[in-house]
Amino acid sequence: MGIVSSTRIQVRYRETDQMAVAWHGNYIEWFEIGRLDWWREQGLSYKEIENRGILLPVLKVTCDYHLAAHFDEVLLVQVRLVEYNGFRMIFSYTITRPDGDALIASGQTEHVATDRAMHPVRLNRKLPDVHAVLQLAKD
């Protein structure tokens, strides 16, 4: 199993509807927050990677909703890299309550490494240090 990053999120009032249930689009944002923390825990950041000329656009997002999240509830976003082939990567996400007893949501995001002109690039050639981190972190 690859390196798992865990981020705590507290559902804010503005993220809920009149029934105090979190709006479905917030889960994708919570995935992103967790993914940015995953990169930081690997000693890198999106900003650093972008400053070095590489972008990591999202190609695909999936999210399965298992239970509702509610206002003021604390959630745990867990992220791991499940696939990496040199330029394409897939991250897996689970959102649970901190005790781990209830799966709130699960999903994946697929990304590709590109240059600023949005042409795919192989990280082993362009950023070998980032490539090495991803090779070690994947399942």
Secondary structure, 3 states (H helix, E strand, C coil): CCCEEEEEEECCHHHECCCCEECCCHHHHHHHHHHHHHHHHCCCCHHHHHHCCCECCEEEEEEEECCCCECCCEEEEEEEEEEECCCEEEEEEEEECCCCCCEEEEEEEEEECECCCCCECCHHHHCHHHHHHHHHHCC
